[in-house]
Structure formats: structure tokens, C-alpha cells
Amino acid sequence: MWCLELLLPLLLIINDASCQWNVWIPRDISAMTNSCVVIPCTFMYPSGIRPYRGIHGIWYFGQPYPQLFPPVVFKSRTDVVHESYKGRTKLLGDLHQRNCTLLINNIGAEHSGRYYFRADLGGANMYTYPDFAELKVLDQPNIDVPEEIVSDESLELTCYAPDNCPDLTPEIQWMYTDYLPDPEFSSSYLEESNTAVLSNTLTFTPRPMHNGQLLGCRVYYPNTTLVYERLISLDIKYAPRSVWVNASAEVMEGSTVMLHCEVDSNPHPRISWTFGDQELLWDTASNISLILDDVTPANEGVYTCIGDNGYGMMNTSLYLSVKYPPREPTLNESMTVLEGTSLALHCSTQGSPAPTLTWLKDGELVGTITADELSVLEIMEITPQGDGQYRCLAENEHGRASSSLNITVEYAPVLLEESKCTVVREGVQCVCMATGNPEPTIEFYLPDLNITINETDGRYNFYTHTDGHTTTGMIKLREKGERVDNGGPAVNVHCSIYNMYGRESVFLELQQEKKYMMAVIVGTIGGVAVIAFIIAAVRYVGHNNKNLRQSCWAQSLTPF
């Protein structure tokens, strides 16, 4: 075990007359607390010096200078040592063989520090060597952990235990390795600078799941109660392996929305929220929240959370749907068209969910109900009845909106059936009614007199009135005209109606006014009834006078 046995003879062979004061001791040496440690030591002194009364040695702790009164660890001339080293130290080497090896038993943490050797050859030939051995007393084993542990890459962890106590041989055991994938163990023994270290290497391939797991190394000395343990937590670097975000959501316009993202990676990634090509927010953390205030339809779309920690990148997206009531529909401009024209009325709006579009004309349903953001109402060869207000109503579960337009249909004049001439007490009244757009102009024509009447005068009392698209014209003929075979007046009146789209002239037939005819009929019947009553009364009175005369004549013939 001890290479000192090989080293000392080699050093003693060196017999150089120019040899000076030198010492060979390990610069660093370690031992477990409550165990022991051997500090190998070999010293040289000038060859011209002859030891006086033998060779003696002193071990100091902390300082090499006697005048500073450092603690005495061991002294060959006497047993007087520092209190903390009483009964603990022993010189294993033979000073006459220039071997100053020191044994310290039952060491504690207070014994950690620098140890200096001082040679005493008698008289003035005393020398404290400036070289020192620094002892480290450990209460747990050392574990060599790489600066970086990367997932899915082979990892070696080495546990070390000092073997510098000749009476105790350590053993090393790994702890908490049951969850590791295919762990391998290998031991080695290293001697350097007359010190010995036992090591055991654990080899395995870590996974992200092992991050934060505990591993332990136990050092113990068989047949003793000395047990030392050290635990480490694995810091496994791995690329993002999951990115969690809210589920795709539906929100109302004007509300506040929080989009949350969590990334599982080590180290913490740079997390960012993006919307399209725009980065909205980022941070170096395990999670991040994006808050959207007063959302609008412009906020609807795909939001992506990206996690990147230098070992890899991962992203997850969600779709944010913004619900809102229909916007005011956009329609054609109000229009004026000619009868017979075919039209396509467009109604477009926006809403979420997509609204239903309904066309109404003057409050009545026309066309079909469309579940879309665009509806087209086709009107083929429009008629005057198509004139009016058209309204497009947009509705969804969140509200409604509407817009309207007016369609004005222009058409040639049309004579209405109310047009006629009637006999009234003042003479004959002729009425001409026509509808058209623009409103028609009405004229009366008397072909027998070759007169066109289109203004009021004393003879005909011409009058016109317009109500919407309907124009009414009226004249009164003061003379009833000549009698025809049936006793009625002879009237020959024409009505002419026209606007920019056409002209029409019609003959107005004469009709008896109902009130006038009833008066004639009632008068005639009443007259006949009066005459009949008078005749009956005359006959009754005559019959009574006759009977009276006959009674008086009979009485005159009766005797008394």
C-alpha cells in the first residue's frame, strides 16, 4: 500500500555533498472524520552536519515558526503536545532513517489545516521546513459531478473516499439507483504523492424525468460504526419536452382574456407569446401569462407559445375566437329604376357566430333567410309593386342590427278604373285617375269642340290633385249636352295621361250618378202614387154620394 517503503531507499541513495534542507510530504491529504490519517514524510539535511546527540523531530500545526508558539502535534524529545493532540499522534518513521511519517488517530474537523515538520539535529542545527501537508478532514465523501449534465447523454458520477488510514479500509456504495436506467458501477484505486484514494464510478444515461432526483454515495468501514453519506440532486439539462397552453377559447368582445403558457424544460426557457409574426410578450421563466384587455374581433386568431432554452425549442398554439353581435349591414345605395329592370341587392355584415340575414320589404318578409355574412336578393323585372323600402336584418345570439334602402320604380302612366263621366245636377262631371312615376300629367279633350282642357276656367272647372304616384283630374261640363235616343245627354270626353315614359288617351264613358238616378226613380214612383191616391179618393166620394141619394128617394116613397 505504501509507496513510501519504495521511496525512502531511493532517496537515501542520493548522497550529494551539496544537499540542503529538504522535505517531501504530500501537499494535500484527506481523511474521514473519526478515522485516522498517515502523513508520509521524508526529510534531508546538509551532508556536512553531524547530528549531535541523535536526530529529533517536531510537528507543528498551522504555523512553521516556533517563536509564534504554534500548537505542537508531536515531539520526539517529550510527550508534551497540544491538548487536542494528546494520545492521538504517533511517529511511524525512523528519524535516523530520515523518515518523519506521522500518524494521527481519531481526527476531527478541528484537525483540518497545515502541518509542518521541524528537524532537530542538536545544537544550532534546527530547521523548520517551509513545505507543509494540508489535511482535509471530511464528514462526507466527495462526488465528482460534471458541470453540465445533459439528458440522453451518457453520464459518469464518481464518488471518492480517502484511504490513508492503515488500520481501516473503506468501501463505497451508491444509494437510490433503483430508478436509473441500466446503471453500471466500476471501482478504481489511485495513489498519488504517497496518498491513496478509493473511487467508484456510476455510469448511466439520464432522462428528463431524472431531473431533481436524489442520488447518494455511502462510504463505510467494515466492522466499525463509521458510515459517511452524501446526497446530490441531479440537475439534468433538457430541451422543452412539453408546452401547455389554455384550450382554444371563445370570448365576448370587450372582455379581458388571460392566455397562460407553461413549459417543461431545464434550464428555464425563453418563453414568448406570438400573434402572427408579432411577438407580444416574452420572459425567461417556466410559465408566462398574456393578458388581453377589451378584446375586439381584431384579436381573433392563432396565438403561439414558444419555449427555447438553448437545448431545443417547442411551441404550441391555440385559437382565440371573439364573439360579437352583428355589425350594421352594408347595402346598395337607394336607387331609382325603370319598370322591368332586374336588380341584385347585396347585404353584407360581420358577426360571430355568423349572423342570419333576412330581407324585409315594407315590414314583410321577402326572399329567403341566409345564414351567412352575405345575402343577395334578386328581383327579376321589377314592377311598380316593387317600389318601397327594403331592410336587411342581421341577427345572431348576441344581438341584431339592420340597414335599409329605398327603391323607386319609374313607369309609364296607367289609367285607373275609377276614371268615368257621370251625370250630376249641375251637368256632367268627368273624373280621370292615373298612376305613374313620375306622376302623370292629365288633360281632357273634347273632340266635338276640338278643345283641350288642362287648366281651370269658368266653363269646365278643371281640377287636378296628386297623391304619391296617383294623379286625379276632374272637369265639370255645365251643359248636359244634347239628348240621345234614350233621353240622356250626349257626352264625348277623352282623357289623356302621360309622363316621360309614355302617353295614353282613352274615352270616358258616361255613367248616371247613383244619387241622381235614385232621386228620379223615387220622384217618379212618388208622383204615380199620389195620382193613384187622388183617383181612388174621387171614386170613393162619388160612390158614397150615389148611395145617399138612393136612400133619400126610398124614404120619400114610404107612406106615413
C-alpha positions as CSV (number, residue, x, y, z in Angstrom):
1,M,0.0,0.0,0.0
2,W,2.6,2.4,0.9
3,C,4.9,3.5,-1.8
4,L,6.9,5.2,0.9
5,E,8.7,1.9,1.5
6,L,10.0,2.1,-2.0
7,L,10.6,5.9,-2.0
8,L,12.8,6.0,1.2
9,P,15.6,3.7,-0.1
10,L,15.7,5.7,-3.3
11,L,16.0,9.0,-1.5
12,L,18.7,7.7,0.8
13,I,20.8,6.7,-2.2
14,I,21.1,10.3,-3.1
15,N,24.2,11.5,-1.3
16,D,25.1,14.8,-2.7
17,A,27.5,16.9,-0.7
18,S,25.6,20.0,-1.7
19,C,22.4,18.6,-0.3
20,Q,20.4,21.2,1.6
21,W,17.4,21.2,4.0
22,N,14.6,19.5,2.1
23,V,11.4,17.6,2.9
24,W,9.0,15.5,0.9
25,I,5.4,15.5,2.2
26,P,2.1,15.4,0.3
27,R,0.8,18.9,-0.3
28,D,-2.8,17.7,0.2
29,I,-4.1,14.8,2.1
30,S,-7.6,13.9,3.3
31,A,-9.2,11.6,5.8
32,M,-12.7,10.8,7.1
33,T,-13.7,12.2,10.5
34,N,-13.2,9.9,13.4
35,S,-10.8,7.8,11.4
36,C,-7.0,8.1,11.2
37,V,-4.5,9.5,8.8
38,V,-0.9,8.9,8.0
39,I,1.1,11.8,6.6
40,P,4.1,10.4,4.7
41,C,7.3,12.4,5.3
42,T,11.0,12.2,4.3
43,F,13.5,14.9,5.1
44,M,17.1,15.7,4.1
45,Y,19.7,17.9,5.8
46,P,23.1,19.2,4.6
47,S,25.6,16.4,4.4
48,G,28.2,18.4,6.3
49,I,26.1,18.3,9.5
50,R,26.8,15.7,12.1
51,P,23.8,15.1,14.4
52,Y,24.6,16.0,18.0
53,R,23.0,13.5,20.4
54,G,20.8,12.0,17.8
55,I,18.1,13.3,15.5
56,H,14.8,14.6,16.9
57,G,11.7,16.0,15.2
58,I,8.7,18.2,15.9
59,W,5.4,18.5,14.1
60,Y,3.6,21.9,14.2
61,F,0.0,22.8,13.3
62,G,-0.8,26.0,11.5
63,Q,2.5,27.8,11.7
64,P,6.1,26.8,11.0
65,Y,7.7,29.3,13.3
66,P,8.4,28.3,16.9
67,Q,8.5,31.8,18.1
68,L,4.8,32.1,17.2
69,F,4.1,29.2,19.5
70,P,2.1,27.1,17.1
71,P,0.3,24.0,18.6
72,V,2.7,21.1,18.9
73,V,1.3,18.0,17.3
74,F,4.2,15.6,18.1
75,K,7.6,16.0,19.7
76,S,10.1,13.2,19.8
77,R,12.0,14.5,22.9
78,T,8.9,14.8,25.1
79,D,5.3,13.9,25.3
80,V,4.3,17.5,25.8
81,V,1.8,18.2,22.9
82,H,-1.2,20.4,22.4
83,E,-4.3,19.4,24.2
84,S,-6.2,18.5,21.0
85,Y,-3.5,16.0,20.0
86,K,-2.9,14.2,23.3
87,G,-3.0,10.5,22.8
88,R,-3.7,10.9,19.1
89,T,-0.3,11.2,17.4
90,K,2.5,8.7,16.8
91,L,5.6,8.9,14.7
92,L,5.7,5.9,12.4
93,G,9.0,6.7,10.7
94,D,12.6,6.3,11.9
95,L,14.1,9.8,12.2
96,H,17.6,8.3,11.9
97,Q,16.5,7.0,8.5
98,R,15.2,10.4,7.7
99,N,11.6,9.2,7.8
100,C,9.3,11.6,9.6
101,T,5.9,9.9,8.8
102,L,3.2,10.9,11.3
103,L,0.0,9.0,12.4
104,I,-2.9,10.9,13.8
105,N,-5.8,8.9,15.2
106,N,-9.4,9.8,15.8
107,I,-9.2,13.0,13.9
108,G,-11.9,15.6,13.8
109,A,-12.9,18.7,11.8
110,E,-10.7,20.8,14.2
111,H,-7.6,19.0,12.9
112,S,-8.0,20.2,9.4
113,G,-5.2,22.5,8.4
114,R,-1.5,22.8,7.6
115,Y,1.2,20.5,9.2
116,Y,4.9,21.5,9.3
117,F,7.9,19.3,10.3
118,R,10.9,20.7,12.2
119,A,14.2,18.7,12.3
120,D,16.4,19.0,15.4
121,L,19.9,17.7,14.9
122,G,21.3,19.2,18.1
123,G,22.8,22.5,18.9
124,A,22.0,25.2,16.4
125,N,21.2,22.7,13.7
126,M,17.4,23.0,13.9
127,Y,15.3,23.8,10.9
128,T,11.5,24.1,10.2
129,Y,10.8,23.1,6.6
130,P,8.5,25.6,4.9
131,D,6.7,22.9,2.9
132,F,3.6,21.6,4.5
133,A,0.9,19.0,4.2
134,E,-2.6,20.3,4.3
135,L,-5.0,17.9,5.9
136,K,-8.7,18.0,5.0
137,V,-10.9,16.1,7.4
138,L,-14.2,15.1,5.6
139,D,-17.5,14.4,7.2
140,Q,-18.9,13.1,3.9
141,P,-17.4,11.7,0.7
142,N,-16.7,13.7,-2.4
143,I,-18.7,13.2,-5.5
144,D,-17.3,14.4,-8.8
145,V,-20.3,15.8,-10.8
146,P,-19.8,17.3,-14.3
147,E,-20.5,20.9,-14.7
148,E,-23.3,20.1,-17.1
149,I,-25.5,17.0,-17.3
150,V,-27.5,16.7,-20.5
151,S,-30.4,14.5,-21.0
152,D,-29.9,11.4,-23.2
153,E,-26.1,11.8,-22.9
154,S,-24.0,9.2,-21.0
155,L,-23.2,10.4,-17.5
156,E,-20.4,9.4,-15.1
157,L,-20.5,10.2,-11.4
158,T,-17.5,9.3,-9.3
159,C,-17.5,9.0,-5.5
160,Y,-14.2,9.3,-3.7
161,A,-13.1,8.0,-0.3
162,P,-9.6,8.6,1.2
163,D,-7.6,5.5,2.1
164,N,-4.9,7.0,4.2
165,C,-5.5,5.1,7.4
166,P,-3.6,1.8,7.5
167,D,-6.0,0.1,10.0
168,L,-9.2,0.9,8.1
169,T,-10.0,0.1,4.5
170,P,-13.1,2.0,3.2
171,E,-15.8,0.6,0.9
172,I,-18.1,2.7,-1.4
173,Q,-21.8,2.1,-2.1
174,W,-24.2,4.1,-4.3
175,M,-27.7,4.9,-3.0
176,Y,-31.0,5.4,-4.7
177,T,-30.1,3.9,-8.0
178,D,-33.1,1.7,-8.4
179,Y,-34.9,4.1,-10.7
180,L,-31.9,4.6,-13.0
181,P,-31.9,3.0,-16.5
182,D,-29.2,0.3,-16.7
183,P,-26.7,1.7,-14.2
184,E,-23.1,0.5,-14.3
185,F,-20.6,0.5,-11.5
186,S,-16.8,0.5,-11.6
187,S,-14.1,0.9,-8.9
188,S,-10.6,2.1,-9.0
189,Y,-7.7,2.8,-6.7
190,L,-5.4,5.8,-7.1
191,E,-2.1,6.5,-5.3
192,E,-0.5,9.9,-5.8
193,S,2.1,11.8,-3.7
194,N,2.1,9.0,-1.2
195,T,-1.7,9.3,-0.6
196,A,-4.4,6.9,-1.6
197,V,-7.9,7.4,-2.8
198,L,-10.6,4.8,-3.5
199,S,-13.2,5.7,-6.1
200,N,-16.4,4.2,-7.5
201,T,-17.9,5.4,-10.8
202,L,-21.6,5.2,-11.6
203,T,-22.5,5.4,-15.3
204,F,-26.0,5.7,-16.8
205,T,-27.9,7.8,-19.3
206,P,-30.2,10.3,-17.6
207,R,-33.6,11.3,-18.9
208,P,-35.6,14.5,-18.2
209,M,-37.6,12.5,-15.6
210,H,-34.5,12.2,-13.5
211,N,-34.1,15.9,-13.1
212,G,-34.2,16.7,-9.4
213,Q,-33.9,13.1,-8.3
214,L,-31.6,12.3,-5.4
215,L,-28.5,10.1,-5.7
216,G,-26.3,9.1,-2.8
217,C,-22.9,7.8,-2.1
218,R,-22.1,5.9,1.2
219,V,-18.6,5.3,2.5
220,Y,-18.3,2.9,5.4
221,Y,-15.6,0.9,7.1
222,P,-16.4,-2.7,7.6
223,N,-16.7,-4.0,11.2
224,T,-17.0,-0.4,12.5
225,T,-19.8,2.1,13.1
226,L,-18.1,4.6,10.8
227,V,-20.6,5.5,8.0
228,Y,-20.5,8.6,5.8
229,E,-23.1,9.6,3.2
230,R,-23.6,12.4,0.7
231,L,-26.7,13.2,-1.3
232,I,-26.8,15.1,-4.6
233,S,-29.8,16.3,-6.6
234,L,-29.4,15.7,-10.3
235,D,-29.6,18.8,-12.5
236,I,-30.5,17.4,-15.9
237,K,-30.4,19.8,-18.8
238,Y,-33.1,19.0,-21.4
239,A,-34.9,20.7,-24.2
240,P,-38.5,21.7,-23.8
241,R,-40.5,18.5,-23.8
242,S,-44.0,19.9,-23.3
243,V,-45.6,23.3,-23.8
244,W,-49.0,23.6,-22.2
245,V,-51.4,26.4,-23.0
246,N,-55.1,27.2,-22.4
247,A,-57.5,25.3,-24.5
248,S,-58.8,27.3,-27.5
249,A,-61.4,29.7,-26.2
250,E,-64.5,31.7,-27.1
251,V,-64.8,35.1,-25.5
252,M,-67.1,38.0,-25.9
253,E,-66.0,41.2,-27.4
254,G,-64.9,43.7,-24.8
255,S,-63.9,41.1,-22.2
256,T,-60.5,40.5,-20.7
257,V,-58.6,37.3,-21.6
258,M,-55.6,35.6,-20.0
259,L,-53.6,33.2,-22.1
260,H,-51.3,31.1,-19.9
261,C,-48.3,29.0,-21.1
262,E,-46.2,26.6,-19.1
263,V,-43.0,25.0,-20.5
264,D,-41.3,21.9,-19.0
265,S,-37.6,22.3,-19.6
266,N,-34.3,22.7,-17.8
267,P,-33.0,25.3,-17.6
268,H,-35.9,27.7,-17.8
269,P,-36.6,28.6,-21.4
270,R,-37.2,31.9,-23.0
271,I,-41.0,31.8,-23.4
272,S,-42.7,34.1,-25.8
273,W,-46.3,34.6,-27.0
274,T,-46.7,35.5,-30.7
275,F,-49.7,36.5,-32.8
276,G,-48.9,36.1,-36.4
277,D,-45.5,37.5,-37.0
278,Q,-45.7,39.8,-33.9
279,E,-44.1,38.9,-30.6
280,L,-46.4,40.2,-27.9
281,L,-44.6,39.2,-24.7
282,W,-41.5,37.2,-23.5
283,D,-39.7,36.2,-20.3
284,T,-37.2,33.7,-19.1
285,A,-39.3,31.5,-16.8
286,S,-41.2,28.3,-16.6
287,N,-44.5,30.0,-17.3
288,I,-45.9,33.2,-18.7
289,S,-49.3,34.8,-19.0
290,L,-50.5,37.1,-21.7
291,I,-53.4,39.4,-20.7
292,L,-55.6,40.9,-23.4
293,D,-57.9,43.7,-22.3
294,D,-61.0,44.8,-24.1
295,V,-60.7,42.3,-26.9
296,T,-62.0,43.1,-30.3
297,P,-62.5,40.9,-33.4
298,A,-59.0,42.0,-34.5
299,N,-57.7,39.9,-31.6
300,E,-59.2,36.8,-33.0
301,G,-56.7,34.3,-34.4
302,V,-53.9,31.9,-33.6
303,Y,-51.7,32.6,-30.6
304,T,-48.5,30.6,-30.3
305,C,-46.4,30.0,-27.2
306,I,-42.7,29.2,-28.0
307,G,-40.2,27.8,-25.5
308,D,-36.5,27.9,-26.3
309,N,-33.7,27.1,-23.7
310,G,-30.7,26.6,-26.0
311,Y,-31.1,22.8,-25.8
312,G,-34.1,22.8,-28.1
313,M,-37.4,24.5,-28.9
314,M,-41.0,23.6,-28.8
315,N,-44.3,25.5,-29.4
316,T,-48.0,25.1,-29.0
317,S,-50.8,27.2,-30.4
318,L,-54.4,28.0,-29.5
319,Y,-57.2,29.7,-31.4
320,L,-59.0,32.6,-29.7
321,S,-62.5,33.2,-31.1
322,V,-64.1,36.6,-30.3
323,K,-67.9,36.6,-30.3
324,Y,-69.8,39.8,-31.1
325,P,-73.2,40.9,-32.3
326,P,-73.7,41.7,-36.0
327,R,-72.4,45.0,-37.3
328,E,-74.6,47.4,-39.2
329,P,-75.2,45.7,-42.6
330,T,-73.8,47.4,-45.7
331,L,-76.3,47.7,-48.5
332,N,-76.6,49.1,-52.0
333,E,-77.4,52.8,-52.2
334,S,-81.0,53.7,-52.6
335,M,-81.9,53.7,-56.3
336,T,-84.4,54.7,-58.9
337,V,-85.0,52.2,-61.6
338,L,-87.3,51.7,-64.6
339,E,-90.1,49.1,-64.5
340,G,-88.8,45.8,-65.9
341,T,-85.3,46.2,-64.6
342,S,-83.7,43.2,-62.8
343,L,-81.9,44.0,-59.6
344,A,-79.5,42.3,-57.2
345,L,-79.5,43.8,-53.7
346,H,-76.4,43.0,-51.6
347,C,-76.4,42.8,-47.8
348,S,-73.1,42.2,-46.0
349,T,-72.2,42.3,-42.4
350,Q,-69.9,40.8,-39.8
351,G,-70.7,38.9,-36.6
352,S,-69.6,35.9,-34.6
353,P,-71.2,33.5,-34.9
354,A,-72.1,34.2,-38.5
355,P,-75.5,36.0,-38.4
356,T,-78.7,35.2,-40.3
357,L,-79.7,37.7,-42.8
358,T,-83.4,38.5,-43.6
359,W,-84.8,40.8,-46.3
360,L,-87.9,42.7,-45.4
361,K,-90.0,45.0,-47.8
362,D,-92.1,47.4,-46.0
363,G,-92.0,45.1,-43.0
364,E,-92.9,42.0,-44.9
365,L,-90.6,39.0,-45.5
366,V,-89.2,38.8,-49.0
367,G,-86.6,36.3,-50.3
368,T,-85.0,33.7,-48.1
369,I,-83.2,33.7,-44.8
370,T,-79.5,33.3,-45.2
371,A,-77.1,32.1,-42.5
372,D,-74.0,33.8,-43.8
373,E,-72.3,37.2,-43.8
374,L,-73.6,38.0,-47.3
375,S,-77.1,37.8,-48.7
376,V,-78.2,38.7,-52.3
377,L,-81.8,39.5,-53.0
378,E,-82.5,39.2,-56.7
379,I,-85.5,41.0,-58.2
380,M,-86.4,40.0,-61.7
381,E,-88.1,42.5,-63.9
382,I,-89.3,44.7,-61.1
383,T,-92.9,46.0,-61.2
384,P,-94.3,49.2,-59.7
385,Q,-95.4,47.0,-56.7
386,G,-91.6,46.6,-56.0
387,D,-91.4,50.2,-55.1
388,G,-90.7,50.7,-51.4
389,Q,-88.2,50.3,-48.5
390,Y,-86.1,47.2,-48.3
391,R,-84.5,46.4,-45.0
392,C,-81.8,43.8,-44.3
393,L,-81.9,42.4,-40.7
394,A,-78.8,40.7,-39.3
395,E,-79.2,38.6,-36.1
396,N,-77.2,36.2,-34.0
397,E,-77.4,35.1,-30.4
398,H,-75.6,38.2,-29.2
399,G,-77.8,40.9,-30.9
400,R,-79.2,42.3,-34.1
401,A,-78.6,45.2,-36.5
402,S,-80.3,46.4,-39.7
403,S,-79.9,48.8,-42.6
404,S,-82.4,49.8,-45.3
405,L,-82.6,51.3,-48.7
406,N,-85.3,52.7,-50.9
407,I,-86.1,51.5,-54.4
408,T,-88.1,53.9,-56.5
409,V,-89.7,52.3,-59.6
410,E,-90.5,54.6,-62.5
411,Y,-93.1,53.5,-65.1
412,A,-95.4,54.8,-67.8
413,P,-98.9,56.0,-66.7
414,V,-101.7,53.5,-66.1
415,L,-105.4,54.6,-66.2
416,L,-107.3,53.5,-63.1
417,E,-110.8,52.1,-63.4
418,E,-112.3,54.9,-61.3
419,S,-112.0,57.1,-64.4
420,K,-115.5,58.0,-65.9
421,C,-118.1,60.7,-66.6
422,T,-121.3,60.9,-64.5
423,V,-124.4,62.9,-64.7
424,V,-124.9,65.3,-61.8
425,R,-127.4,68.0,-61.1
426,E,-125.0,70.7,-62.3
427,G,-124.4,68.8,-65.6
428,V,-121.8,66.2,-66.3
429,Q,-118.7,65.5,-64.2
430,C,-115.7,63.7,-65.7
431,V,-113.0,62.2,-63.5
432,C,-109.7,60.8,-64.8
433,M,-107.4,58.9,-62.4
434,A,-103.9,57.6,-63.4
435,T,-100.8,56.2,-61.6
436,G,-97.3,56.5,-62.8
437,N,-93.8,57.5,-61.8
438,P,-93.0,60.3,-62.3
439,E,-96.6,61.3,-61.5
440,P,-98.6,61.6,-64.8
441,T,-100.0,64.8,-66.2
442,I,-103.7,64.7,-67.1
443,E,-105.5,66.5,-69.8
444,F,-109.2,66.4,-71.1
445,Y,-110.0,66.6,-74.7
446,L,-113.5,67.4,-76.2
447,P,-113.3,66.3,-79.8
448,D,-116.7,67.7,-80.7
449,L,-115.5,71.1,-79.7
450,N,-111.8,70.4,-80.5
451,I,-110.8,71.7,-77.1
452,T,-108.0,70.5,-74.8
453,I,-108.6,71.3,-71.2
454,N,-105.6,71.4,-68.9
455,E,-106.3,74.4,-66.7
456,T,-109.2,75.8,-64.7
457,D,-111.6,78.1,-66.5
458,G,-115.1,79.3,-65.9
459,R,-116.8,76.8,-68.1
460,Y,-115.2,73.5,-67.2
461,N,-113.9,73.9,-63.6
462,F,-110.7,71.9,-64.3
463,Y,-109.1,70.5,-61.2
464,T,-106.1,68.2,-60.5
465,H,-104.7,66.5,-57.4
466,T,-101.6,64.4,-56.9
467,D,-101.2,61.8,-54.0
468,G,-98.0,59.9,-54.2
469,H,-97.8,58.4,-57.7
470,T,-101.5,58.8,-58.4
471,T,-102.9,61.9,-60.2
472,T,-106.6,62.8,-60.3
473,G,-108.1,65.2,-62.9
474,M,-111.7,66.4,-62.9
475,I,-113.9,68.7,-65.1
476,K,-117.5,69.7,-64.9
477,L,-119.5,70.4,-68.1
478,R,-122.2,72.9,-67.2
479,E,-124.5,71.9,-70.1
480,K,-125.7,68.4,-70.2
481,G,-125.5,68.3,-73.9
482,E,-127.9,67.1,-76.5
483,R,-130.3,64.3,-75.8
484,V,-129.8,61.0,-77.4
485,D,-132.5,58.4,-78.2
486,N,-132.7,57.1,-74.6
487,G,-133.2,60.5,-73.2
488,G,-129.6,61.0,-71.8
489,P,-127.2,63.7,-72.6
490,A,-124.7,63.2,-75.3
491,V,-121.1,63.5,-73.9
492,N,-117.9,62.9,-75.8
493,V,-114.9,63.3,-73.4
494,H,-111.3,61.9,-73.8
495,C,-108.7,61.7,-71.0
496,S,-105.0,62.0,-71.9
497,I,-102.4,60.8,-69.4
498,Y,-98.6,61.0,-69.9
499,N,-95.2,61.2,-68.3
500,M,-91.6,60.8,-69.6
501,Y,-92.1,57.1,-70.2
502,G,-95.4,57.1,-72.2
503,R,-98.8,58.6,-73.2
504,E,-102.3,57.2,-73.3
505,S,-105.6,58.6,-74.4
506,V,-109.0,57.0,-73.5
507,F,-112.6,57.7,-74.0
508,L,-114.5,58.3,-70.7
509,E,-117.9,56.5,-70.7
510,L,-120.9,58.3,-69.3
511,Q,-122.5,56.8,-66.2
512,Q,-125.5,58.0,-64.2
513,E,-124.7,59.2,-60.8
514,K,-126.4,56.9,-58.3
515,K,-127.9,59.6,-56.0
516,Y,-129.3,61.4,-59.0
517,M,-130.9,58.3,-60.5
518,M,-132.4,57.3,-57.1
519,A,-133.9,60.8,-56.9
520,V,-135.5,60.4,-60.3
521,I,-136.8,56.9,-59.6
522,V,-138.2,57.9,-56.1
523,G,-139.8,61.1,-57.6
524,T,-141.4,59.2,-60.4
525,I,-142.8,56.5,-58.1
526,G,-144.0,59.1,-55.6
527,G,-145.8,61.0,-58.3
528,V,-147.6,57.9,-59.6
529,A,-148.6,57.0,-56.1
530,V,-150.1,60.5,-55.4
531,I,-152.1,60.4,-58.7
532,A,-153.4,56.9,-57.9
533,F,-154.4,58.0,-54.4
534,I,-156.3,61.0,-55.8
535,I,-158.2,58.9,-58.3
536,A,-159.2,56.4,-55.6
537,A,-160.4,59.2,-53.3
538,V,-162.5,60.7,-56.0
539,R,-164.1,57.4,-56.9
540,Y,-164.8,56.7,-53.2
541,V,-166.5,60.0,-52.6
542,G,-168.6,59.6,-55.8
543,H,-169.7,56.1,-54.7
544,N,-170.9,57.4,-51.3
545,N,-172.9,60.3,-52.8
546,K,-174.8,57.9,-55.0
547,N,-175.8,55.6,-52.2
548,L,-177.0,58.6,-50.2
549,R,-179.3,59.8,-53.0
550,Q,-180.8,56.4,-53.4
551,S,-181.6,56.2,-49.7
552,C,-183.3,59.5,-49.6
553,W,-185.5,58.6,-52.6
554,A,-186.7,55.4,-51.0
555,Q,-187.7,57.2,-47.8
556,S,-189.8,59.6,-49.9
557,L,-191.9,56.7,-51.2
558,T,-192.7,55.3,-47.8
559,P,-196.2,56.1,-46.6
560,F,-196.7,57.6,-43.2
